[in-house]
Amino acid sequence: MTHSDQEWFELSQRIARSVQTTVGWIFWDPGAVARFEALGLPGPLGYIASRSAPFAGAGYAALVAALGSISPMGIRFVVDFMPPQDFMKYWDARNEAIREGLEAHAPQILKTLAQHGPALEDVVAQLPFAGRPFSASHLDIPSGDDPVMRGWHAINIIREWRGDTHWGLIAEHNLNGAEASTLHNAWLQYDNEWLSRSRGISDEAIERAFVSLERRGLATDGAVNDRGLALRQQIEDETDRRCVLPWQLFGYQQSVNLAELLEPSCELLLRRVDITAGERYQPASRIRK
C-alpha cells in the first residue's frame, strides 16, 4: 500500500515524541545525576559530557555548533574540565542508569526495545549522514551485547540524526542557538525566556537575540511577533517532513506499531521528567497547547 506524503508527515510528527522521550528522560534521572556527580560534574554538565562523548574530540567550537542552544559557557567548562577520552566515563555512567531506570519506571519498554532493536539498527545503517556529523559520531561507539541497550542506542542515533537535521534547518535561516531558543520559547508559549534560561543561555545572549530578531522583523518591542512564530512553525513542520526517512526505511505499519508500543511507556517516562525536572522540561515530548 502506498502512503501519501501527509500520512508520512503525520507519522514522523507522532513518533518523534516517543523517540525523544525514550532518550531524553535519563538526563534528569537521579540515577544518572548521582553517577555524574560521583565522576565530578553536576547533573547539567554531566548531561553535556555524556551526550557529547562521541563527538568530544572535535573540540569546544564544534560541540557548541553541534549542541545548538546548549550554553556555550557550560560546554567550555566541561571541555576544560577533562580530556576528550574522559567523556566516555560519563557515557558509560549514563548507560548504566538507563538500564536501571527503564527497569524501575517503564519496564514494558524493555521488550519493545529488544524486539525492534535489530530492525532499528538496520534503519540506522541505511541513513545518510552527510552533513550530520554529531549523529554520525555515534556510529563509531560499540552498542554492546544487551538487546535492550542496542535498541535504545539505535533510537538515540535516530534522535540525534533528527537533531542534526533540525539544526541544519535553523542554519539555513541563519539563526544562532540563542535566537532559535528565543523563537522556540515563544512558540511553546513559555514566559520569561524560560527555555533559553533552562539551557544556560545568559541574559546578555538573550538580549542580543532579541535585537537580532527585531532587526529581521521576527520580534517587536522585546517579544517574538507573528512572523517569528510562523517561522518557528515552518521549521518544526519542515523538520518532521525531512525526518520521514527513518520510518520509510522501517516501514509504515511497523512504525505505527512501534509508536503504539512505545507511547504508554513514554508517558510514564515523561511523568518521571515532571518529577525529576519539572513540567516544562523536555518540550519536544509534550503536546503543544
C-alpha positions in Angstrom: 0.0 0.0 0.0 1.3 3.4 -1.0 1.0 6.1 1.7 0.6 9.8 1.0 3.2 12.5 1.9 0.7 13.8 4.5 0.5 10.3 6.1 4.2 10.1 6.3 4.4 13.6 7.7 1.9 12.8 10.5 3.7 9.6 11.3 7.0 11.4 11.6 5.4 14.0 13.8 3.8 11.4 16.0 6.7 9.1 16.6 9.2 11.9 17.2 7.7 12.4 20.6 8.4 8.7 21.6 11.9 8.9 20.2 12.6 12.0 22.2 11.1 10.6 25.4 12.8 7.2 25.1 16.1 9.0 25.3 15.6 12.4 27.0 14.2 11.3 30.4 17.6 10.0 31.5 19.4 13.3 31.7 17.4 14.4 34.8 17.1 11.0 36.4 18.6 10.7 39.9 20.4 7.5 38.9 22.3 9.3 36.1 22.8 12.5 38.1 24.3 10.7 41.1 26.7 8.9 38.7 27.7 12.2 37.0 28.3 13.8 40.4 30.4 10.8 41.5 32.6 11.4 38.5 32.9 15.1 39.3 30.3 17.1 37.4 26.8 18.2 38.5 23.8 17.0 36.5 23.5 19.6 33.8 27.2 19.4 33.0 27.1 15.6 33.2 24.4 15.8 30.6 26.7 17.7 28.3 29.6 15.3 28.9 27.5 12.1 28.5 25.6 13.2 25.4 28.5 14.7 23.6 31.1 11.9 24.4 31.3 10.5 20.8 32.0 14.0 19.4 34.2 15.3 22.2 37.4 15.1 20.2 36.1 17.7 17.8 36.7 20.3 20.4 34.8 23.2 22.0 33.7 25.2 18.9 32.4 22.1 17.2 30.5 21.0 20.3 28.9 24.4 20.6 27.8 24.2 16.9 26.5 20.6 17.3 24.6 21.1 20.5 22.7 24.1 19.2 21.1 26.0 22.1 23.0 24.5 25.0 25.0 27.0 27.0 28.5 27.7 25.4 29.7 28.6 28.8 28.7 25.1 30.1 30.3 23.4 27.2 33.5 25.4 27.8 33.6 24.3 31.4 33.2 20.6 30.5 35.8 20.8 27.8 38.3 22.5 30.1 37.4 20.1 33.0 38.7 16.9 31.3 40.3 15.5 28.1 38.1 14.1 25.4 38.7 10.4 26.3 37.3 11.0 29.8 33.9 12.0 28.3 33.3 8.3 27.8 33.2 7.7 31.5 30.0 9.8 31.6 28.6 8.0 28.5 29.1 4.6 30.4 27.6 6.0 33.6 24.6 7.2 31.7 24.2 3.8 30.1 24.2 2.1 33.5 21.5 4.5 34.7 19.4 3.9 31.5 19.0 0.2 32.1 18.4 0.6 35.8 15.8 3.4 35.2 13.9 1.7 32.5 13.5 -1.4 34.6 12.2 0.7 37.5 10.0 3.2 35.8 8.9 1.8 32.4 9.6 -2.0 32.4 7.2 -2.6 29.4 9.6 -0.8 27.1 12.4 -3.4 27.6 10.7 -6.0 25.4 9.9 -3.4 22.7 13.5 -2.2 22.5 14.9 -5.7 22.5 12.4 -7.0 19.8 12.7 -4.0 17.5 16.4 -3.2 18.0 17.7 -5.2 15.1 15.4 -3.6 12.6 16.1 -0.2 14.0 19.8 -0.9 13.7 19.2 -1.8 10.0 17.5 1.6 9.6 20.5 3.4 11.1 22.8 1.6 8.8 20.9 3.0 5.8 20.5 6.6 6.9 22.6 9.3 5.1 24.9 11.0 7.5 26.5 13.6 5.2 26.1 17.0 6.9 25.1 15.3 10.1 28.4 15.0 12.0 27.1 14.8 15.5 24.8 11.8 14.9 27.5 10.2 12.7 30.0 10.3 15.5 27.7 7.8 17.4 28.2 5.2 14.8 31.8 4.5 16.0 30.7 3.7 19.5 30.1 0.0 20.2 26.5 -0.6 21.4 27.3 -3.7 23.4 25.6 -7.1 23.6 22.4 -6.2 25.6 19.5 -6.3 23.2 17.6 -3.6 25.2 20.5 -1.2 25.1 21.2 -1.9 21.4 17.6 -0.9 20.7 18.0 2.2 22.9 21.2 3.2 21.1 19.6 2.8 17.7 16.7 5.1 18.8 19.2 7.5 20.2 21.1 7.7 16.9 17.8 8.3 15.1 17.1 11.1 17.6 20.4 12.7 17.1 20.0 12.4 13.3 16.8 14.3 13.6 18.6 16.9 15.8 21.3 17.4 13.1 18.5 17.8 10.5 16.7 20.3 12.7 19.8 22.4 13.3 20.7 22.2 9.7 17.3 23.9 9.0 18.0 26.5 11.6 21.3 27.2 10.0 19.5 27.6 6.6 17.7 30.5 8.3 20.9 32.0 9.7 19.8 31.7 13.3 22.2 31.1 16.2 21.4 29.0 19.2 20.1 31.8 21.4 17.9 33.2 18.6 16.5 29.7 17.8 15.8 29.2 21.5 14.0 32.5 21.8 11.7 31.7 18.9 11.1 28.2 20.3 10.2 29.6 23.8 7.6 31.9 22.2 6.2 29.1 20.1 5.8 27.0 23.2 4.1 29.9 25.0 6.6 29.8 27.8 7.1 33.1 29.7 10.3 35.0 30.8 12.5 33.3 28.2 12.2 30.1 30.3 13.6 27.8 27.6 16.7 29.8 27.0 17.4 30.1 30.7 16.9 26.4 31.3 19.6 25.7 28.8 22.0 28.1 30.5 21.9 30.9 27.9 22.9 34.1 29.5 20.8 37.2 29.9 23.2 39.1 27.6 22.9 36.5 24.9 19.1 36.6 25.2 19.2 40.4 24.8 21.4 40.1 21.7 19.0 37.5 20.3 16.0 39.9 20.6 18.0 42.7 18.9 18.9 40.4 16.0 15.3 39.1 15.7 13.8 42.6 15.8 16.3 43.7 13.1 15.0 40.8 10.9 11.3 41.6 11.6 10.8 38.5 13.7 10.3 40.3 17.0 8.7 43.6 18.1 9.3 45.6 21.3 11.1 42.7 23.0 8.6 39.9 22.0 8.5 37.4 19.2 5.8 38.5 16.7 3.6 36.6 14.3 6.3 36.4 11.7 8.7 34.9 14.2 6.1 32.4 15.3 5.3 31.5 11.7 9.0 30.9 11.0 9.3 28.6 14.1 6.2 26.6 12.9 7.7 26.3 9.5 11.0 25.0 11.0 9.1 22.5 13.1 7.0 21.2 10.1 9.9 21.0 7.8 11.9 19.0 10.4 9.1 16.5 10.5 9.0 16.3 6.7 12.7 15.8 6.4 12.7 13.1 9.1 10.3 10.7 7.4 13.1 8.7 6.0 13.9 6.5 9.1 10.2 5.5 9.2 10.0 4.9 5.5 13.0 2.6 5.8 11.4 0.9 8.9 8.0 0.5 7.1 4.7 2.3 7.6 2.8 -0.2 9.6 5.8 -1.4 11.5 6.4 2.3 12.5 2.8 2.7 13.6 3.1 -0.5 15.6 6.3 0.8 17.2 4.6 4.1 18.1 1.7 2.3 19.7 4.1 0.1 21.7 6.3 3.0 22.9 3.7 5.6 23.8 2.4 4.1 27.1 5.9 3.6 28.4 7.0 7.0 27.2 4.1 8.6 29.1 5.5 7.0 32.2 8.9 8.4 31.4 7.6 11.8 30.7 5.8 11.8 34.1 9.2 10.9 35.5 10.6 14.1 34.0 7.8 16.0 35.6 9.0 14.8 39.0 12.8 14.9 38.4 13.0 18.2 36.4 9.6 19.9 36.0 6.6 20.0 33.8 8.2 22.3 31.2 11.3 20.3 30.6 11.7 18.1 27.6 9.3 20.2 25.5 9.8 18.0 22.4 8.0 15.2 24.2 5.0 17.4 25.1 1.9 18.1 23.0 1.9 21.8 22.3 -1.2 23.7 23.5 
